[in-house]
């Protein structure tokens, strides 16, 4: 029988002599962005401030590792192990204490042993395409200074770009810390920060473990446990009300509802697990004597509000279409941190569609700005927490938390004016919003199975094409990825057609068999007889002006 082992291990053991981590080539590349890396550091920082003795758990890793061997193939945990290595390397190169630097170096790179014939080597080896880059620019002692000065074309893969971006972001934060605080973080990371390390000797069993750990089964959720606490002393009618709310939302969304409710009531980012915080921070206000009130005034109406937001089915005698249009827009943002204020608004002003229209316009503006500026979790959630405080204090649409300061507005515009296409997560959202604005704010939605963002001036014009006559190399570098050169299509990308000269591209690609007439931003391009830097300059100014007006920037 194959033996499985699982142990809680401090990071000084994880990055120690027991493991020689290797990322197999079939794994997806390293993909964490500064948002995730910064959040990891923020979580560690908060744990550092909370309690000097409290252990901090970073989750689990799954390895293929035979008993007695140090070879450890990483099946799950690559993102975390890579980011932790970057963090350790940044701390190493920031410290001036030789002893501390040596200890951190030993966690990043295994010392060689000439007696045993072992060369020094990194404790973590990334996929073959990225391993040498990671070793040279992160793991080697003193490498971080050189990485900070790397040019964009030094990165051959998206993983390498993520490594550089995350290293720079972590370094920018830690460089502002005092040496004493960095040393305290090093001590916490080494001694009281833990991972659960799961080892199994075969690849098949490792994948089975990974599947089980990540599957959404029917185990008890926190919501099930809360139900037992609330319903225990009530009659069957209340159990039915609870179950009806769960059925209406679905099990997963109903579980998520309690995360959002905690935020609505507590108005601050979660610090520990929901199972601990929710009873202390929310249920304690209702149990044991107000359990029925919790069901009637919290679970049932908030579940209904969540369903209407999620399914875009707010109803009213008039104005419902505008409110549902805001729900559709917000649903395209890559996080759901905006949901608690939205729930509050629908719970307290659900009978006033005019007020809701104004509220969700302000909420979408705030959410879109933070989305475009790539604001990471902690400051984003803190902003929504401040908004919830303002709402609870009666400030409503006049909440100062809705306001974007001069720097925030300027940064939002700068991001919109930059190489938008290269920011994959936001480009479609921005263009769809721009399309709505260009269509005179009709709030139209498009019932098409696929929407893609395409270039007019192609990324790689063919030799001898008209593109190379109309655009210098400097022009193409300036304009290719900016918003003026982008359109929406309701068809899959065609690499060959995308390189056509402008006249052919309009007729054979943009106006092809599937049609693009629904998209105003694309129709506007079809109305041009030529595509030149001068056309792009005017178009860029007009499009930015439209977005600045829509979002009051």
N, C-alpha and C positions, 0 to 999 in steps of 0.2 A: 504493500500500500504506500502511495506517495505521501511524503510527510510535508505538511504545511506548518509554517512557523509565523507567528505574528507577535511583535514586541513593540512596546513604547520605548523609543530611544531618543536620548538627548542629541542635539545637533553635533556636539563634539564627537559623539560616537558614530553618527551617520556619516559625517565627513572625517572619518578616521580609518584605521587600518583594516576594518572588517569588510569594507566595500570598495570595489573598483567599478564604478558606475559606467555603463555604456548605453547610449541611445541607439537602438537598431535602425538601420536605414529605412525600413518600411514604416517607421513611425512618421507622423506628420511633423513638419518643421517646428522649431521654436516659434511661438506666435504671440506670446504675451506682449501687450503694449504698455506704454508708461502708465496708463490708468490702473492696470492690474499690479504693476511693479510698485507704484506709489502707494496703492492701497495696502499691499503687503507691509511696506515700511510703516505706514500709518497705524496699522493694526498692532505691529510690534511696539511702536512708540506708545500707544495707548496702554498696552499691557505693561510696559515699563513703568508708566505713571501710576497704574492702579495698585500694585502690590508687589513688594520685593520678593515675596515667597511663593506667589501664585504661579503654578506651571502654566505654560501657554502651548496649546496644541495647534499645529499647522496642517493637520489632516493626515493622509496616508499616502504611501507609495507601494506599488506592487512590483515585485522583482522576480525574475527567473534566476535562481541562485541555488546551487547545490550546497548541502551541508559541508562545512569545512573549507569551502572555496571562497575567494574574495570576488570572483567574477560575478557581476550583477547586471543583468540585462533589464533595463527599465521598461516596464509595460505600461505603467500609469504613474505619473508624477514628474514627467520631464519638465513641464513649465515651472513647477515649484523648485525643483532641484537646480535648474539653470539660473533662475532669478536669485535664489539664495547664494549661489556661487558668485554671481555678479555683486550682490550686496557685500559678501565677505571680502571680495577683491577690492571694492571701493573703500571699505573700512581699512583694509590693510594698507592701501596706498595713501590714505589720508593721515594715518597715525605717524607720529614722530618717535614713538617709543619703540625701540628696537626689539624688546622682548614681546610686546603685543604684536608687532608686525610679524615676528617670527611665528607666533602661535597661530595667527590668521593665515599666514602663508602655508603652514602645515595642514590647515583645513582645506585649502584650495589645491595644493600640489603635494603629492606624497614624496617625501624625501627619498632619495636613492640610497641604496646600501651596497657599496662596492664589494663588501665581504660576501654577501649573498648573490652578487651579480644582478642586483635590481637597479635599473636606472630611475631617476626621478621622473614622475609622470603626473599629469593632472588627475584628480580624483573623479572627475566627470569628463567623459568623452562624448561630444555631440555626434550627430550624423556625419558621415565622411565629408559631405560638402561644406560643413561649417566647423568641423573640429579644429582645423589648423587656425582658422580665423579667431575662434574663441580662445584658443591657447595663446596665440600671439598678442591679442589685443585686450584680453581680460585676465587670463590665468597666470601669465608670466608676471613676476614681481615687478612693480613699477610701470606696468603696461597702461594703466588707466589714463595717465597724462597724455600719452600718445593717442589713445582712442578719442579723447575729447577734441583733438584737432583733426580727426579724419575727415576727408572730403566725401560727399555723397557717393561719388563713383568708385569709392574704395570697397563698397559693399556689393558682393556678387549675388546675394540671395535676399529674399524678404526676411529670412531668419536673422541674417547678419545686420540688416537695417534695424530690426527689433532689438538686437543685442546693443547696438550703438545708442539707440533712442532711450532704452531703459537704463543703461549705464549713465548716460548724461543726466537723466532725470534724477536718479538716486544720488548721484554725486552732487548735483545742485542743491538738494535738500540737506544731505549730510555735511556738506562743506560749511553750512550755516550753523551747525550745531557746535557747541563747545566740545573741547577734547574730553572733558569729564563726562558729558552725556554720551558721547560716542563710546567711551570705555564702558559705561554702564550698559549700553546696548550690546556691546560685545560679550559682556559677562552674562547677560540674560540669554542671548542667542546660544552661547556655548553650554550653559548649565541648566536652564529651566525652560528652554524651548524644545518641544518634542514633536516627532513624527511617529506615526504607527507604521512600522515597516513589516510588510507581508512578503514572505519568501516562499517560493515553491520550486521544486526542481525541474519542472517541465513547462514548455510554452503553452501547451493545451490547458493545463490546470491553471496557469496564470491568467489566461484569457477568460476562463470560466469564473475565476474569482473577480476579475475586473467587471465582467458582465453583471454578476450578482450585486457587487457593491454599487454599481451605477444604475441598476434597474429600478424602475418605479413599481414596486410590488404593492401588496395590499397589507403591509405591516401597519401597525398603529401609527397614526400621525399625531402631532401635538393637538390638532383639532379634535381627534377622537378622545384624547385624554381630558381635554377641557370639557368636552361634552359630558363625560362621566361625572366630573366635578359639579357641573352646572345643573344637569338634568336629574341628578340623584334624588333630590328632595321634591321634585315637581311631578305633576300628573302626566299622563300619557299624551295629552294635547301638546305639551311643550316639546316632548321628544319628537312628535310629528312635525311641529314647526321647524325644529332644528334640521331634521332629515329632509324636509321639503326644500329648505334653503340649500342644503348640500347637493341634492339632486339637481336643482335648477342651475347651480354653478358648475357642477362636476367636481369630482373629488380633488383634483389638483388645484383648481382655482379656489375652491373652498379653503384648502390648506393655506394658499397664498393670502387669502383674505385676512387671516389672523396676523400675518406679518404686517400688513397694511394697517390693521386696526391698532396694533401696538404703536405704530408711528403716529396715528391720529391722536391717540390718548397721551402718549408719553412725549412726543415732539422732540425726539433726539434719536441719533443713530444707535442701533442695537450694539451692545457691547459683549453679550454672551448669548447663549442659545435661547430660542423662543420659549422652549419648555420651562426654562427657569425664569425668564423676564416677564412673560405674559401673566402668569398667576400673581406675581409680586406687584407688577405695575398696573394691571388692568383688573383682573378678576377680584383682587382683594377689595376693590371698591364696591363690588356687588355681592360677594358671598360672605356669609351664608344667607342673608335675609332678603337680598334683592335679585335673586337668580332669575325670577320671571321677568323682571325689568331688563336684565341683560339680554334675554332672548328677544323680548318684544321691541326694545328700543335700540339694540345694538346689532345682534346677529341678523335678524330678519330684514330690517331696512337697509343695512349696509350691504348685505348679500344682494339685495335687489338693485341697489345702486351700482355695485360692481358688475352685475350682469348687464345692466343698461350701458355702462361705459364700455365694457369689453365687446359687446355685440352691436354697438352703435344703434341702440333702439330706445333712446329717450323719446317720450311722446308728450305732446302738449297741443292745445287748440291751434296755436300758431308758434312759429319760431323753432320747432323741434329740428328741422333740417339743418339750421345753422349750428345748433349744439352738437348734433351727430357728426357734422363735418369736422368740428374740432376734435371729437373723439377719434375720427379716422386719421387725422394728421398726427395727433399725439401717439397713436398706436405704432407709427412708423419710426419713432425714436428708439434708440437701441437700449434703453433702460426703462424700468417702470417706477422710478422714484417719484414721478409726478402723480402717481395714482392716489396716495393718501390725501393730498389737498383736493383732488378731483372728487374723491368719495365724500369728503367733508362738504364740499359745495353742493353736491347732489342731495346729500342727506338733509342739509339745512335750507336749501333754496330750490329744491326740486320742482316747486310749483311756479317758478318765476323764470321763464326761458329768456327774457330780456337780460336779467341779471346774470344768468348762466352764460349767455353769449359774451358779455363783457368780461366775465371772470375767465372763461376758457381762452379768449383772445389773449388776455394778459398772461395766463399760464403757459400757453403755447409759445409766446414770445420769449418768456424766460427759459423754458425747456429747450427751445430751438437754439437760443444763444449759447447755452451751456453745452449742448450737443455739438454745435459747430466749433466751439472753442475747445472741445474735448476735455471738459472739466471732469476730474475723476471723482470717485464715489463719495469720499468724505466731505469735501466742500460742497458738492452737489446736494447731498442729503441734508447737510447743515442749512443750506439755503431754503430747502423745502420745510425744514423744521421751524426756521424763523417765520416762514409764511404761515404755518399752522398756528404758531403763537399769536401772530397778528390777527388771524381769522378768529381765534378763540376770544381775543380781546376786542372784537367788534370793528376792526379796521377794514375788513372786506376788500373792496376794489381799491381802496386807498392804501393798502399795505405797502410800506416802503420796501419790503422784500421783493415785490414785483419789479421795482425800478432797476434799470441797468445804469451803472455809473458811466462816466465819460470813457474810462479805460476799457470797460466791458463792451461798450458800443463800438469803440475804435477797433478793438481786437476782433470783434465779430465781423466788422466790415473788412478788416485786413485778411481774415481767413477767406471770406467770400471773394476777395479780389485776387487771391493767390492761385496756386495750382490745384484747383478744386478737384479735378479728376483723380488726382493721386491720393486723396483722402476718401478711400472707398466707402466708408460707412456713411458719410454725409452727402455724397454727391447726388444720389437719386432723390433724397429728401429735399434738398435745396432746389433742384430742378423741377420737381413736382410742385413745390410751393410757388416757384417762379411762374410755372405754367398756369396755375390758378390765378395769379395776379395778372398775368398777361391776358387771360381770358376775362378781364374786368371783374375779378373777384367772384365769379359765379359759383365757386366751390364745387365745380363739376368733378365727378369721379369717373374713371375709365374702366369699363368692364372688359379688360383684356388679360390674357393669361400671363403675359410676359412684358415687362418694361425694361429696356436697357438704355444706358447712357453711352452715346457715341460721339466721336470726334467728327467735325467737318474737315478741317485741315488734318490729314492723317498723321499718325505718330511716325510712320516710316514711309515717306513718299518715294515712289519708284524713280530711279534715274531717268532723266529725260522728261519727267512729268511737268505739267504747267505749274504745279505747286512750287517746284524749285526755282521757277522764274519769278513767281510773285512773292516768294518769301525767302529772305536770306536765312542763314543758319541762326543768326541772332534773333530774327523775327520768329522763327519756329520754336526756339528755346523759350521765348517770351510768351507766345500765344497758345501753343498746342493744348495745354491742359487747363486753360482758364475758362471761365463760365461762358464767355462770348463764343467760344469755339465748340460748345457742347450742345447736343440735342437729345431728345427722347425719341426712342423708336419702340414699336410694339412687335419687334421681331428679334430673333437671335442675331448675334454678330456674324458678319460675313467678312472674313479677313481679306479676301481678294477684292471684294467690292468696295471695302472701306478705303482702298487706295486709288479709286477712280479719280480722275480730274473732276473739278467742281460740277461742270455741266452734266457729265455722265452720272456722277454720284447722285445728283438731285433726281434725275429721271429713273435710274436703274436701281438705286439703293434706297434713298429716302422716300421716293414716291413709288416704290415697288409694289408687287402684287398684294401685299398685306395692308398697304396704306398707312399713313401716319397723320391723317387729317385731324385726329382728335387732339393732337398736341400742338398748342399754339406756338410754343417756342420753336418747334420744327417748321411749322408752316411759315413763320416769319423768315426763316432761312431760305425757304423755297422761293420767296419773293425777290431774292437778290439775284442779279445777273452775274455777279463776280464775287469772289471771296478773297479779300486782300487785307493787309495789316490796317489800312485806313478804315475799312468796313468794321473790322474787329474792334478797333479803338472806340468807334462811335457806339457799337453794340454793347461793349463792356460797360461803358458809362451809363447807358440807358438801363441795362439790366440791374446794375448795382443800385441805381436810383430807385428802381421799382421795389427792390427788396428792402432798401433803407426806409422807404415810405411805408411798406407793409408792416415792418417790425419796429418802426419809429426809432431808427438808429441815427 
